[in-house]
Amino acid sequence: MRILIDLTSLSYHLSGIERYALCVTEEMLKCDLKNEYILLFRNEEYKDLQSLIHSRKNIETVILHGEHKLFFFQMVIPLALYKYKADRYLFFAFPCPILFYNKNIYNTIHDMGRWDFPGKNKISLFYFKTTESIALRKSKKVFTVSEFSKERIHFNVNTPYEDIIVTYNGITKNISESKVDFEDIKDKYFLPSRYIMFLSTLQPRKNLKLLLEAFSEIKDYVDYDLVLIGRKGWEVDELISKYSVENRVIITGFVEDKDVAAIYKKALCFVFPTLYEGFGIPPVEALANGTPVISSDSSCMKEILRDQAIYFENNNKDELKELLMKVSSLSAKMPHELDSFMLENYDYKKSAQIILDTISID
């Protein structure tokens, strides 16, 4: 069987969906010596896969070129897909192009945020809802990352439950195997000695406003600072400027994977005030590094974090403030690790095997 995997998304900044695409592909390639693979890349092979690619005879790479993102995804990629024939076509990050048709397409839809949490940009919303709707209708099976997202896909687009397969996110090896010491990176990112932390793309859906407001109102009563890790998304510059007061809020910007584990380990706790998620990787990574988690109870968070976090009502600032005031005393009593279900299921190797089993049976 010839399996084509679209990895062109890896040429952009790696967020959760791109990491999923990278990690499940890597695990599929490692465990599957029988099938042939065609990997599509944009402009160049992804460096972290090169040693694996060039050590195996059953892997072919195709390099596509293009700069304009929309034209590349909707014109360049489909032309290549028709040229390089395969038995299965897998799209792990973004949905398949509108102009590509085949009876053996498998899309991954990570969440239904465009339906459940639409932004203000109507043109962008129309584009993404259209591409996802068409992709879902063309999919032989759909992969998603939580039971919550499975339910929302069925509700919003009426995809049959039996055609939606849950393949959870996992923890990347660059983070889980990192040996970096906190003292070696403290000055690099201007980190304080005592802090709580938040990690994600800084955008409205993550509800950073609630966290900044809550912290600004209790900062004079606590002995720790707030560290924000992640690239700036849309509509956050004014928000960050408003609440970044008295050097108590530290914004690191992007942090290398190898350094993140050390920052997790040193934090008093990880705070995740998100309004909507399909999975929510950062708090899982925090628990894997021994850091307790405070999370909103929105969307999938209770499904994913289970009994391993303390929750506050979604968007309830007073509840969050109360928990932040008690962090120092609460942290020792809070869960500091993944439970057995998480250890077994939040694993890219297991998700890769589920994908292989699914496309082999169909």
C-alpha positions in Angstrom: 0.0 0.0 0.0 1.2 3.5 -0.9 0.5 6.1 1.7 0.8 9.8 0.9 1.1 12.2 3.9 0.8 16.0 3.5 3.6 17.5 5.7 3.7 20.9 3.9 2.4 22.5 7.1 5.7 21.8 8.8 7.3 24.7 6.9 5.3 27.2 9.1 5.5 27.8 12.8 4.8 24.6 14.8 1.7 24.8 16.9 -0.3 21.9 18.2 -1.7 20.7 14.9 1.7 20.7 13.2 3.3 18.9 16.1 0.6 16.2 15.8 1.3 15.8 12.1 5.1 15.6 12.7 4.9 13.2 15.6 2.3 10.7 14.3 4.1 10.6 11.0 7.4 9.9 12.6 5.9 7.1 14.7 4.1 5.6 11.6 7.4 5.6 9.7 9.3 3.9 12.6 6.9 1.1 13.1 5.8 0.4 9.5 8.4 -1.2 7.3 5.9 -2.8 5.0 4.0 0.0 3.3 5.5 2.6 0.9 5.3 6.3 1.9 5.2 9.5 -0.1 5.9 12.6 2.1 5.0 16.1 0.8 7.1 19.0 2.0 7.1 22.7 1.2 10.4 24.1 0.0 12.6 21.5 1.9 12.5 18.3 3.9 11.8 18.8 7.5 15.1 18.5 9.3 14.0 16.4 12.2 12.8 13.7 9.8 15.8 13.6 7.5 17.8 10.9 9.2 14.8 8.6 9.3 13.8 9.4 5.7 17.2 8.7 4.3 17.8 5.5 6.3 14.7 3.8 4.7 14.0 2.6 1.1 10.2 2.7 1.5 10.1 6.5 1.9 9.9 8.9 -1.0 9.9 12.7 -0.5 8.3 15.3 -2.8 9.3 19.0 -2.4 6.7 21.5 -3.5 7.4 25.2 -3.9 5.2 28.2 -3.2 5.0 31.3 -1.1 1.4 32.5 -1.2 -0.3 30.3 1.4 -3.8 30.1 0.0 -2.6 29.5 -3.6 -0.2 26.9 -2.4 -2.7 24.9 -0.4 -5.6 25.1 -2.9 -3.7 24.9 -6.2 -0.1 23.6 -5.9 -0.9 20.8 -3.5 -3.8 19.3 -5.4 -1.9 19.2 -8.6 0.8 17.2 -6.9 -1.7 14.9 -5.3 -3.1 14.0 -8.7 0.4 13.4 -10.0 1.7 11.2 -7.2 -0.7 8.3 -7.0 -1.3 6.6 -3.7 -3.7 4.2 -2.1 -4.3 6.4 1.0 -4.1 10.2 1.4 -3.5 11.5 4.9 -3.9 15.1 6.1 -2.9 15.5 9.7 -2.7 19.3 10.1 -4.9 21.1 7.6 -7.9 19.7 5.7 -7.3 18.4 2.1 -7.6 20.9 -0.7 -11.0 21.7 -2.0 -10.1 20.7 -5.6 -8.7 17.2 -4.6 -11.1 14.3 -4.9 -10.3 10.7 -4.1 -12.3 7.9 -2.3 -9.4 7.2 0.1 -8.9 10.6 1.8 -8.4 10.7 5.6 -8.6 14.1 7.2 -7.7 15.1 10.8 -10.0 17.8 12.3 -8.5 18.9 15.6 -11.4 20.9 16.8 -14.6 22.7 15.8 -13.4 26.1 16.9 -14.6 27.8 13.7 -18.2 26.7 14.5 -18.1 26.9 18.3 -15.8 29.9 18.8 -15.9 32.0 15.6 -13.6 35.0 15.4 -14.4 38.5 14.1 -12.8 37.9 10.6 -15.8 36.9 8.5 -13.8 36.1 5.4 -11.4 33.8 7.3 -14.3 32.2 9.1 -16.1 31.5 5.8 -12.9 30.0 4.2 -12.1 27.7 7.1 -15.6 26.5 7.6 -16.0 25.8 3.9 -12.7 23.9 3.6 -13.5 21.9 6.7 -17.0 21.1 5.7 -15.9 19.9 2.2 -13.1 17.9 3.7 -15.3 16.1 6.2 -17.8 15.2 3.4 -14.9 13.7 1.3 -13.2 11.8 4.2 -13.4 8.1 4.3 -12.6 8.4 8.0 -11.9 11.4 10.2 -9.3 11.5 12.9 -9.7 13.9 15.9 -7.9 14.4 19.2 -10.7 14.0 21.8 -14.1 12.7 22.5 -15.3 16.3 22.9 -14.1 17.2 19.3 -15.7 14.0 18.0 -19.0 15.1 19.5 -18.7 18.6 18.1 -17.8 17.3 14.6 -20.9 15.1 14.6 -23.1 17.9 15.9 -21.9 20.6 13.5 -21.4 18.7 10.3 -23.4 15.5 11.0 -20.5 13.2 10.3 -21.4 9.7 11.5 -19.9 8.8 14.9 -18.5 5.5 13.5 -16.5 7.5 10.9 -14.7 9.6 13.5 -11.7 8.1 15.2 -10.1 9.5 18.3 -6.3 9.7 18.2 -5.0 11.7 21.2 -2.2 14.1 21.2 1.0 13.2 23.1 4.1 14.8 24.5 7.0 15.5 22.1 10.3 13.8 22.9 12.2 17.1 22.7 10.3 18.1 25.8 10.0 14.8 27.7 13.7 13.9 27.2 15.2 17.3 27.8 18.0 17.5 30.3 18.3 21.3 30.4 18.8 22.8 33.8 16.8 25.8 34.9 19.8 27.8 36.1 21.3 27.5 32.6 18.4 29.2 30.9 17.1 31.6 33.7 18.9 34.6 32.3 18.2 33.7 28.7 14.5 34.2 29.2 14.7 36.7 32.1 12.9 34.3 34.4 12.1 35.1 38.1 12.8 32.6 40.9 9.1 32.1 41.9 6.4 32.1 39.2 3.3 30.6 37.8 3.2 30.1 34.1 1.0 30.0 31.0 2.2 28.6 27.6 0.3 28.8 24.3 0.0 31.1 21.3 -1.1 34.4 22.9 -4.6 34.9 21.4 -8.1 35.6 22.6 -9.3 32.0 22.5 -6.8 31.2 25.2 -8.5 33.8 27.5 -5.2 35.5 28.4 -7.3 38.6 29.4 -8.9 36.7 32.3 -5.5 35.5 33.6 -3.9 39.0 33.3 -6.9 40.7 35.0 -7.0 38.2 37.8 -3.2 38.4 38.4 -3.2 42.2 38.3 -5.8 42.2 41.1 -3.9 39.8 43.4 -0.3 40.5 42.6 0.2 42.7 45.7 -0.8 39.7 47.9 1.4 37.0 46.4 5.1 36.4 46.3 5.3 35.0 42.8 5.3 36.5 39.2 3.5 35.4 36.1 5.4 34.0 33.1 3.8 33.9 29.7 5.4 31.7 27.0 4.4 31.8 23.4 4.2 33.8 20.2 1.9 36.7 20.0 -1.3 36.0 18.1 -4.0 38.4 17.0 -5.5 41.2 19.2 -3.1 40.8 22.1 -0.6 43.7 21.9 -2.9 46.2 23.6 -4.0 43.6 26.2 -0.4 42.7 27.1 0.6 46.4 27.3 -2.3 47.1 29.6 -1.4 44.4 32.2 2.4 44.1 31.9 2.9 46.3 35.0 5.8 46.6 37.5 7.8 43.8 35.9 5.5 41.2 37.5 4.4 39.8 34.2 7.3 38.3 32.1 6.7 37.6 28.4 9.4 35.3 27.1 8.1 35.0 23.5 9.0 31.7 21.8 10.9 29.2 23.9 12.9 26.3 22.4 11.4 22.9 23.1 14.6 21.7 24.9 14.2 24.6 27.3 10.5 24.3 28.0 10.7 21.3 30.3 13.0 23.2 32.7 10.6 26.1 32.9 7.7 23.7 33.5 9.5 22.0 36.4 10.4 25.2 38.2 6.9 26.7 38.1 4.7 26.7 41.1 1.8 25.7 38.9 0.6 25.9 35.3 -2.6 28.0 34.7 -4.8 27.4 31.6 -7.8 29.7 31.4 -8.7 28.7 27.9 -12.2 29.3 26.5 -12.0 26.5 24.0 -9.8 23.6 23.1 -9.8 20.4 21.0 -7.3 18.8 23.4 -5.0 21.3 25.2 -1.4 20.0 25.1 0.4 22.5 27.4 -1.3 21.4 30.7 -0.6 17.8 29.9 3.0 18.6 29.3 3.1 20.5 32.6 1.8 17.4 34.5 4.3 15.2 32.7 7.0 17.5 34.1 5.7 17.4 37.7 3.9 20.7 37.6 0.4 21.0 39.1 -2.3 22.5 36.9 -5.2 25.0 37.4 -7.5 24.9 34.4 -10.9 26.3 33.3 -13.6 23.7 32.9 -14.3 24.7 29.3 -14.8 22.4 26.3 -12.6 19.3 26.6 -10.5 20.1 29.6 -12.2 17.9 32.2 -12.0 15.0 29.7 -8.3 15.5 29.0 -7.0 16.5 32.4 -9.5 14.2 34.3 -8.8 14.3 38.1 -5.3 15.6 37.7 -6.1 19.3 37.8 -8.0 21.9 39.9 -10.7 23.5 37.9 -12.5 26.9 38.0 -15.7 27.8 36.2 -15.1 28.9 32.6 -14.4 32.6 32.5 -15.0 33.1 36.2 -12.5 35.6 37.4 -13.4 35.4 41.1 -12.9 31.7 41.2 -9.5 32.0 39.4 -8.4 34.8 41.8 -9.2 32.6 44.8 -7.1 29.8 43.4 -4.2 32.1 42.6 -4.2 33.5 46.1 -3.8 29.9 47.4 -1.3 28.6 45.0 1.6 28.4 47.4 -0.4 26.3 49.9 -2.4 24.3 47.3 0.5 23.3 45.1 1.9 20.6 47.4 -1.5 18.9 47.6 -2.4 19.1 43.9 -1.7 16.2 41.4 1.8 16.4 40.0 1.8 13.7 37.4 -0.1 12.0 34.6 -2.5 9.2 35.7 -2.4 5.7 34.2 -5.0 6.6 31.5 -2.9 9.5 30.3 0.3 7.6 30.3 -1.3 4.9 28.2 -3.3 7.0 25.7 -1.6 10.4 25.3 1.1 8.7 23.2 1.9 9.5 19.6 3.0 5.9 19.0 -0.4 4.6 20.1 -2.2 7.2 17.9 0.0 6.2 14.9 -0.9 2.6 15.4 -4.6 3.4 15.5 -4.3 5.3 12.3 -2.4 2.5 10.6 -5.0 0.0 11.7 -7.8 2.2 10.5 -6.4 2.8 7.0 -5.4 -0.9 6.6 -8.9 -2.2 7.4 -10.8 0.2 5.1 
